Amino acid sequence: MRYCQRCVYPENHPLNLTFDDRGICSGCVVHEEKDEIDWQVKAEELSALLAQYRARPSTYFDCIIPVSGTGDDFFVVDTIKHRYGLNPLLVTYNTHFNTRLGVRNLARLITELDCDHMMSTVGPDTVKEVTRVTLRQLGDMYWHVLAGLQTFPVQVATRLNIPLIIWGVNGWLDQVGMFSHLDQVEMTRKVRKEHALRGLDAEMLAGVSDRLSKKDLQAYTYPTDEQLERSRVRGLYLGNYVRWDSQVQVEAMIARYGYETMAEERTYNSYESIHCWNNAGVHDYVKFLKYGYSKVSDHASRDIRLRRKTREEGIELVQRYRAIVPSGLAKFLAWINMSEAEFRAIIDGFRDPRAWHRGPSGDWALRDPIEHHIDDTGVPAARLTVTDPRDYRLTGLLEPRASDRDYVLLGRTYMDEANFKAVEG
């Protein structure tokens, strides 16, 4: 297995990496743009663009912002509302995998930033069947989340005639350098299908299961070209106009709005994924079982690029977290009525042979893990000097965590001092 000489990403990253003649991956190369771009010029470009949408006649909302209650959501809403003066409508696809902390942070976002909010909740039986089907077809238990998150906002935009959707960072750019910041790539049907949904759109699920009708899949069905043309909807990534630094941005949101954080089982980053039981849990574990790397590699690679960790520190973190079996696995399998043996048999069929081999006893092992490449010959020349070492903070929690009751379908969307014991007294 080939690994980047600067970060800890492997060549089999499912979003596709390329390497330059130094052995540095495309994600690291594109990240260098962050220190080369004049971000003040970018901010002025964004201001001029947003001015076209501010206070449009005969409408109340200037734009839509998709949110789940993450720290990045706080930053996007705060930036668009307070820096650029737009009135956003917040929209949420309910993933069914909510943590109580995530529900509190979403309520805090709506309350503290005083925004109107819409949520889509698909029937639980439909979500479970979609999850079972896509797990078998793609080895992906998170398809419904990605499809819902990237469909509902566009549906709302076309129906309410709100032609602007503002997303946060372009993950495909930020992780693997699929695009350049200068490309100003926008969110489109094509991007969603090919990259987020792995080529499987909702229409392709019709008829796969007798429990899923076309009507059942409506929540995951993207608006038609005619609807998009009529409404002129476009999706902008704020990360094309702001030097994206999630850790610094979230820490500002902690200070300004009281965003809560908590420790994760499978990564050291306590700011991201905490709204969802499965994002850094079962979903991330599946990624490890398929490709041999996981979310801790995403976080370590980013922190290496931001000059906060050395590559050696990143490798140590990867070794510490990558193979942890999430405590929520049994709960997830009970939710979709599947045995662990069936689950593992399905996932075994999607294991990347570049990353895994199976021994005579049937046990799986990594062929060539990252720790075998700690002293690759190109590492010294590719190394970045650590200039901003910092750790992820843990805030106090307003409610105690309890794994037996911390996985909730839907919760409050308003917070005050008497709300569900959010504040003592």
URRA-V380247 format. One record per backbone hydrogen bond with DSSP energy under -0.5 kcal/mol. CO is the residue of the C=O (numbers start at 0). NH is the residue of the N-H. E is the energy in kcal/mol with one decimal. If there is no record, write none. Layout:
CO|NH|E / CO|NH|E
//
This chain:
1|10|-2.2 / 8|3|-2.3 / 9|12|-1.2 / 10|16|-0.5 / 12|15|-2.2 / 17|25|-1.9 / 19|22|-2.1 / 22|4|-2.4 / 23|19|-2.2 / 24|28|-2.0 / 25|29|-2.5 / 26|30|-1.7 / 27|31|-1.1 / 28|31|-0.6 / 29|32|-1.6 / 30|33|-1.8 / 31|34|-1.4 / 32|35|-1.7 / 32|36|-2.3 / 36|38|-1.1 / 37|41|-1.6 / 38|42|-2.4 / 39|43|-1.9 / 40|44|-2.1 / 41|45|-2.5 / 42|46|-2.4 / 43|47|-2.2 / 44|48|-2.1 / 45|49|-3.0 / 46|50|-1.6 / 47|51|-0.5 / 48|51|-1.2 / 49|52|-1.8 / 49|53|-1.2 / 52|55|-0.9 / 55|58|-1.0 / 62|88|-2.5 / 63|165|-2.8 / 64|90|-1.7 / 69|73|-1.7 / 70|74|-1.9 / 71|75|-2.5 / 72|76|-2.7 / 73|77|-2.7 / 74|78|-2.5 / 75|79|-2.7 / 76|80|-2.7 / 77|81|-2.3 / 77|82|-0.8 / 78|82|-1.3 / 78|83|-1.5 / 79|85|-2.2 / 85|87|-0.8 / 86|61|-2.7 / 86|62|-1.0 / 87|89|-0.6 / 87|115|-0.6 / 88|64|-2.2 / 89|117|-2.4 / 90|66|-2.7 / 91|93|-0.6 / 91|119|-2.6 / 92|94|-0.6 / 96|276|-3.3 / 97|407|-2.4 / 98|102|-2.2 / 99|103|-2.4 / 100|104|-2.7 / 101|105|-2.3 / 102|106|-2.5 / 103|107|-2.7 / 104|108|-2.4 / 105|109|-2.3 / 106|110|-2.5 / 107|111|-3.1 / 108|112|-1.8 / 109|114|-1.7 / 110|113|-0.5 / 115|89|-2.4 / 117|91|-2.3 / 118|120|-0.5 / 119|93|-2.9 / 119|121|-0.5 / 122|126|-2.1 / 123|127|-2.5 / 124|128|-2.1 / 125|129|-2.7 / 126|130|-2.2 / 127|131|-2.4 / 128|132|-2.6 / 129|133|-2.6 / 130|134|-2.0 / 131|135|-1.8 / 132|136|-2.3 / 133|137|-2.6 / 133|138|-0.6 / 133|139|-1.3 / 134|138|-1.2 / 141|145|-2.0 / 142|146|-3.0 / 143|147|-2.5 / 144|148|-2.8 / 145|149|-1.5 / 147|150|-1.0 / 147|151|-2.1 / 150|154|-2.4 / 151|155|-2.5 / 152|156|-2.2 / 153|157|-2.3 / 154|158|-2.0 / 155|159|-2.6 / 156|160|-0.6 / 156|161|-2.2 / 160|162|-0.6 / 162|233|-2.0 / 163|63|-2.4 / 164|166|-0.6 / 164|235|-2.7 / 166|237|-2.4 / 167|238|-2.3 / 168|170|-1.0 / 169|172|-0.6 / 169|173|-2.7 / 170|174|-2.5 / 171|175|-1.0 / 171|177|-2.0 / 172|176|-1.5 / 179|182|-1.3 / 179|183|-0.5 / 180|183|-0.9 / 186|234|-0.6 / 187|191|-2.4 / 188|192|-2.6 / 189|193|-2.6 / 190|194|-2.1 / 190|195|-1.0 / 191|195|-0.6 / 191|196|-2.2 / 192|198|-3.3 / 196|199|-2.1 / 198|200|-0.8 / 200|203|-1.3 / 201|204|-2.1 / 201|205|-0.7 / 202|205|-0.6 / 204|207|-2.0 / 204|208|-0.6 / 208|211|-1.7 / 210|212|-0.6 / 211|206|-1.0 / 212|216|-1.4 / 214|217|-1.4 / 216|219|-1.7 / 217|220|-1.5 / 219|201|-0.6 / 219|221|-0.7 / 223|227|-2.5 / 224|228|-2.6 / 225|229|-2.4 / 226|230|-2.3 / 227|231|-1.7 / 227|232|-0.9 / 233|164|-2.5 / 233|235|-0.6 / 234|186|-2.3 / 235|166|-3.4 / 235|237|-0.6 / 236|239|-1.7 / 237|240|-2.3 / 237|241|-1.1 / 241|243|-1.3 / 244|248|-2.6 / 245|249|-2.9 / 246|250|-2.0 / 247|251|-1.5 / 248|252|-1.5 / 249|253|-2.3 / 250|254|-1.8 / 251|255|-2.1 / 252|256|-2.7 / 252|257|-0.5 / 252|258|-1.1 / 253|257|-1.4 / 266|263|-0.6 / 267|269|-0.6 / 269|261|-1.4 / 270|70|-0.6 / 272|275|-1.5 / 274|98|-1.8 / 275|279|-0.5 / 277|282|-1.9 / 277|283|-0.8 / 280|284|-2.4 / 281|285|-2.6 / 282|286|-1.7 / 283|287|-2.0 / 284|288|-2.5 / 285|289|-1.9 / 286|290|-3.1 / 286|291|-0.5 / 286|292|-0.5 / 287|291|-2.2 / 289|351|-3.1 / 293|296|-1.6 / 293|297|-1.1 / 294|298|-2.6 / 295|299|-2.6 / 296|300|-2.5 / 297|301|-1.9 / 298|302|-2.3 / 299|303|-2.2 / 300|304|-2.2 / 301|305|-1.9 / 302|307|-3.2 / 302|308|-1.1 / 303|306|-1.6 / 306|386|-1.6 / 306|387|-2.4 / 309|313|-2.1 / 310|314|-2.5 / 311|315|-2.1 / 312|316|-2.1 / 313|317|-2.3 / 314|318|-2.4 / 315|319|-1.7 / 316|320|-1.9 / 317|321|-2.3 / 320|323|-1.4 / 323|325|-0.5 / 325|328|-1.6 / 327|331|-2.4 / 328|332|-2.5 / 329|333|-2.2 / 330|334|-1.8 / 331|335|-1.8 / 332|337|-2.5 / 338|342|-2.3 / 339|343|-2.8 / 340|344|-2.0 / 341|345|-2.3 / 342|346|-2.3 / 343|347|-2.5 / 344|348|-1.0 / 345|348|-0.7 / 346|349|-2.0 / 347|350|-1.1 / 350|352|-0.6 / 351|354|-1.7 / 351|355|-2.2 / 354|366|-2.7 / 356|358|-0.5 / 356|364|-2.3 / 358|361|-2.0 / 362|358|-2.9 / 364|356|-2.1 / 368|371|-1.9 / 369|372|-2.4 / 370|373|-0.9 / 372|375|-1.1 / 375|378|-1.7 / 377|381|-1.4 / 378|382|-1.2 / 392|394|-0.5 / 401|404|-2.0 / 401|405|-0.7 / 405|99|-0.8 / 405|407|-0.6 / 407|97|-0.8 / 415|418|-1.7 / 416|422|-0.6 / 417|419|-0.8 / 417|420|-0.5 / 418|421|-2.0
//
